[in-house]
């Protein structure tokens, strides 16, 4: 996989033959595909990963894997939760930290979306870790949450994933099933809470010091572009250019939250 992106051979997953050889791979958004709040890299580059174990590339690439074990599927899940009506579930691990994944129907919906909207490119190499580090550092794809400088959209995705996990951990003793979690409006739009309750549940991102417009829009179920337009029209201190990235609890952040609450209340 040469470093000039235009020379990389990429295509639908069904057109790529994978082996148990070691290597690196890249996921690209197809032309016309969209991820809420995310601007992909050149040629639609979304993620670069490595395959170094005995299963090689055949065991990676994520088109049929389980979300619990695959970082890009978790990021895609966070971004597409509402659109695909995905239901996250807590995965207890007796001998290691708990994690989260999706229920079986949601896994199938996410895999179908990936086949329809992503393209794949692979390269065989002897040192996948070094090659992945080189490529991720060079291109900083939006779904790579390590090995590159983290931009506001990287942080938005990481925050969204943390919120999902934190809500599942908090709900584990209070909800009988993932469906109950979904109906409580922890995820999705199927049963909206009143604005006052929604404010209490979503006002502060869990475990984050910095918040972004994209992350706030995701938590409040807003279109990111419409939310930024609302910020420009309702915040007196707005000056162009503005990246809408502020410390949680700051005056600017509180103003952004108020706009989000107002827009969410309107439906």
Rosetta blueprint (number, residue, H / E / L):
1 X L
2 X L
3 X L
4 X L
5 X H
6 X H
7 X H
8 X L
9 X L
10 X L
11 X E
12 X L
13 X H
14 X H
15 X H
16 X L
17 X L
18 X L
19 X L
20 X L
21 X L
22 X L
23 X E
24 X E
25 X E
26 X E
27 X E
28 X E
29 X E
30 X L
31 X L
32 X L
33 X L
34 X L
35 X L
36 X L
37 X L
38 X L
39 X L
40 X L
41 X L
42 X H
43 X H
44 X H
45 X E
46 X E
47 X E
48 X E
49 X E
50 X E
51 X E
52 X L
53 X L
54 X L
55 X L
56 X H
57 X H
58 X H
59 X H
60 X L
61 X L
62 X L
63 X L
64 X L
65 X L
66 X L
67 X H
68 X H
69 X H
70 X L
71 X H
72 X H
73 X H
74 X H
75 X H
76 X H
77 X H
78 X H
79 X H
80 X H
81 X L
82 X L
83 X L
84 X L
85 X L
86 X L
87 X L
88 X E
89 X E
90 X E
91 X E
92 X L
93 X L
94 X L
95 X L
96 X L
97 X L
98 X L
99 X E
100 X E
101 X E
102 X E
103 X L
104 X H
105 X H
106 X H
107 X H
108 X H
109 X H
110 X H
111 X H
112 X H
113 X H
114 X H
115 X H
116 X H
117 X H
118 X E
119 X E
120 X E
121 X E
122 X E
123 X E
124 X E
125 X L
126 X L
127 X L
128 X H
129 X H
130 X H
131 X H
132 X H
133 X H
134 X H
135 X H
136 X H
137 X H
138 X H
139 X H
140 X L
141 X L
142 X L
143 X L
144 X L
145 X L
146 X L
147 X L
148 X L
149 X L
150 X L
151 X L
152 X H
153 X H
154 X H
155 X H
156 X H
157 X H
158 X H
159 X H
160 X H
161 X H
162 X H
163 X H
164 X H
165 X H
166 X H
167 X H
168 X H
169 X H
170 X H
171 X H
172 X L
173 X L
174 X L
175 X L
176 X L
177 X L
178 X H
179 X H
180 X H
181 X H
182 X H
183 X H
184 X L
185 X L
186 X L
187 X L
188 X L
189 X L
190 X L
191 X L
192 X L
193 X L
194 X L
195 X H
196 X H
197 X H
198 X H
199 X H
200 X H
201 X H
202 X H
203 X L
204 X L
205 X L
206 X L
207 X L
208 X L
209 X L
210 X E
211 X E
212 X E
213 X H
214 X H
215 X H
216 X H
217 X H
218 X H
219 X H
220 X L
221 X L
222 X L
223 X L
224 X H
225 X H
226 X H
227 X H
228 X H
229 X H
230 X H
231 X H
232 X H
233 X H
234 X H
235 X L
236 X L
237 X L
238 X L
239 X L
240 X L
241 X L
242 X L
243 X L
244 X L
245 X E
246 X E
247 X E
248 X L
249 X L
250 X L
251 X H
252 X H
253 X H
254 X H
255 X H
256 X H
257 X H
258 X H
259 X H
260 X H
261 X H
262 X H
263 X H
264 X H
265 X H
266 X H
267 X L
